[in-house]
Every structure is written in structure tokens, then in C-alpha cells.
């Protein structure tokens, strides 16, 4: 029975480790210039879902506490309304503000990536202990 519990935990930790690698790869693409609205929304959603996975599925309170310390990125794509399309200067201004917001978020993405990298070290350490 203990062996099966350890095996399940090892599978969850392995899955988490792979997903942390994927998340950091997404962050790297954003940092290197692909800071489109879609990329930022996907990264933000993935990071939140990964933290939720840790809280719900991991047996380690240490990992849950560490996941809580990782900051969230709050980004929602700016919506352009009909009246902004009619008034062209307003449309350009809305697009400019969204671009400025996305560029400012790159630093936050870098910080979150670094926090997830540190978190991944803890996950890998736990995996090593289980082997």
C-alpha cells in the first residue's frame, strides 16, 4: 500500500516537474519578445492552474506553501468597443495603452518564472528523495 502511494506521488511530482518546465518555456518566449495578448493570457491562466493543481493534488504542505508565495499575473486583454473603432484616435490610444501594459508585464513574467524555477528545484529534490 505504501509503495502505491509513493508511486502515485512520484507520478504527480513528475507531471508537475514537466509542467513547470513547460511554464518556464512559455515565460522565456514572452521575455524574448512574444508578449502578445494571447501569450500573456495563456501564461497567466497556466500559472494559476498549476498552483491550483499543487494545492489540490500534492500531499506536501511544503509545496503548497511555496506555491502560495508565487505571485499571480493579472492580465486581461483590452477590449476595443464600437465607439473606439468609430473614433480612430481613441482606437490607437487603446492599442497603445494595451501595448504599454504588455511591455510592463514582461518584468512580472520574469519574476514569476524565477519563482517557478525555485519551486521546481523543490519538486526535483522531492523526486530525488522518492527514488
C-alpha positions as CSV (number, residue, x, y, z in Angstrom):
1,X,0.0,0.0,0.0
2,X,2.8,2.5,0.9
3,X,4.6,1.6,-2.3
4,X,1.4,2.5,-4.3
5,X,1.0,5.8,-2.5
6,X,4.7,6.6,-3.1
7,X,4.3,5.7,-6.8
8,X,1.2,7.9,-7.2
9,X,3.1,10.8,-5.5
10,X,6.1,10.2,-7.8
11,X,3.8,10.3,-10.9
12,X,2.2,13.6,-9.7
13,X,5.6,15.1,-9.0
14,X,6.9,14.0,-12.4
15,X,3.9,15.5,-14.1
16,X,4.3,18.7,-12.1
17,X,8.0,18.9,-13.0
18,X,7.2,18.6,-16.7
19,X,4.6,21.2,-16.5
20,X,6.9,23.6,-14.6
21,X,9.4,23.1,-17.4
22,X,6.7,24.0,-20.0
23,X,5.6,27.0,-18.0
24,X,9.1,28.3,-17.9
25,X,9.5,27.8,-21.6
26,X,6.4,29.9,-22.1
27,X,7.8,32.6,-19.9
28,X,11.0,32.6,-21.9
29,X,9.1,33.1,-25.2
30,X,7.3,36.1,-23.6
31,X,10.5,37.6,-22.2
32,X,12.2,37.2,-25.6
33,X,9.6,39.2,-27.4
34,X,6.4,37.2,-27.9
35,X,4.4,39.2,-25.5
36,X,1.2,39.1,-27.4
37,X,-2.1,39.3,-25.5
38,X,-2.8,35.6,-26.2
39,X,0.6,34.6,-24.9
40,X,0.2,36.6,-21.7
41,X,-3.3,35.3,-21.1
42,X,-2.2,31.7,-21.6
43,X,0.8,32.1,-19.3
44,X,-1.3,33.7,-16.6
45,X,-4.0,31.1,-16.8
46,X,-1.5,28.2,-16.9
47,X,0.4,29.6,-13.8
48,X,-2.8,29.9,-11.8
49,X,-4.0,26.4,-12.8
50,X,-0.6,24.9,-11.9
51,X,-0.7,26.5,-8.5
52,X,-4.3,25.1,-8.0
53,X,-3.0,21.6,-9.0
54,X,-0.3,21.8,-6.4
55,X,-2.8,22.8,-3.7
56,X,-5.3,20.1,-4.6
57,X,-3.2,17.1,-5.6
58,X,0.1,17.4,-3.8
59,X,0.4,15.8,-0.4
60,X,3.3,18.0,0.7
61,X,2.3,21.1,2.7
62,X,5.7,22.5,1.9
63,X,4.9,22.6,-1.8
64,X,1.5,24.1,-1.1
65,X,3.1,26.9,1.0
66,X,5.8,27.5,-1.6
67,X,3.2,27.7,-4.4
68,X,1.2,30.3,-2.4
69,X,4.3,32.5,-2.4
70,X,4.5,32.6,-6.2
71,X,2.8,35.8,-7.4
72,X,0.0,35.8,-9.9
73,X,0.0,37.8,-13.1
74,X,-3.2,39.7,-13.6
75,X,-3.7,40.4,-17.3
76,X,-6.8,40.7,-19.3
77,X,-6.7,41.7,-23.0
78,X,-8.1,45.2,-23.6
79,X,-11.3,45.1,-25.4
80,X,-12.0,47.8,-28.0
81,X,-15.5,48.9,-28.2
82,X,-17.5,50.1,-31.2
83,X,-17.2,53.7,-30.4
84,X,-13.4,53.4,-30.2
85,X,-13.5,52.0,-33.8
86,X,-15.5,55.0,-34.9
87,X,-13.2,57.4,-33.3
88,X,-9.8,56.4,-34.8
89,X,-7.6,58.4,-32.3
90,X,-9.3,56.6,-29.5
91,X,-8.7,53.2,-31.0
92,X,-5.0,54.0,-31.5
93,X,-4.8,55.2,-27.9
94,X,-6.4,52.0,-26.6
95,X,-4.0,49.8,-28.6
96,X,-1.0,51.9,-27.3
97,X,-2.1,51.5,-23.7
98,X,-2.5,47.8,-24.2
99,X,1.0,47.6,-25.7
100,X,2.4,49.5,-22.8
101,X,0.7,47.3,-20.3
102,X,2.0,44.1,-22.0
103,X,5.6,45.5,-22.0
104,X,5.4,46.3,-18.3
105,X,4.2,42.8,-17.6
106,X,7.3,41.2,-19.1
107,X,9.2,42.1,-15.9
108,X,6.5,40.4,-13.8
109,X,6.7,37.3,-16.1
110,X,10.4,37.2,-15.4
111,X,9.8,37.3,-11.6
112,X,7.2,34.6,-11.8
113,X,9.4,32.5,-14.0
114,X,12.2,32.8,-11.4
115,X,9.8,31.9,-8.6
116,X,8.6,28.8,-10.5
117,X,12.2,27.8,-11.2
118,X,13.0,27.9,-7.5
119,X,9.8,25.9,-6.9
120,X,10.9,23.4,-9.5
121,X,14.1,22.8,-7.5
122,X,12.0,21.8,-4.5
123,X,9.9,19.4,-6.7
124,X,13.1,17.8,-8.1
125,X,14.5,17.4,-4.7
126,X,11.4,15.6,-3.6
127,X,11.5,13.4,-6.7
128,X,15.1,12.5,-5.9
129,X,14.2,11.6,-2.3
130,X,11.5,9.2,-3.6
131,X,13.8,7.3,-6.0
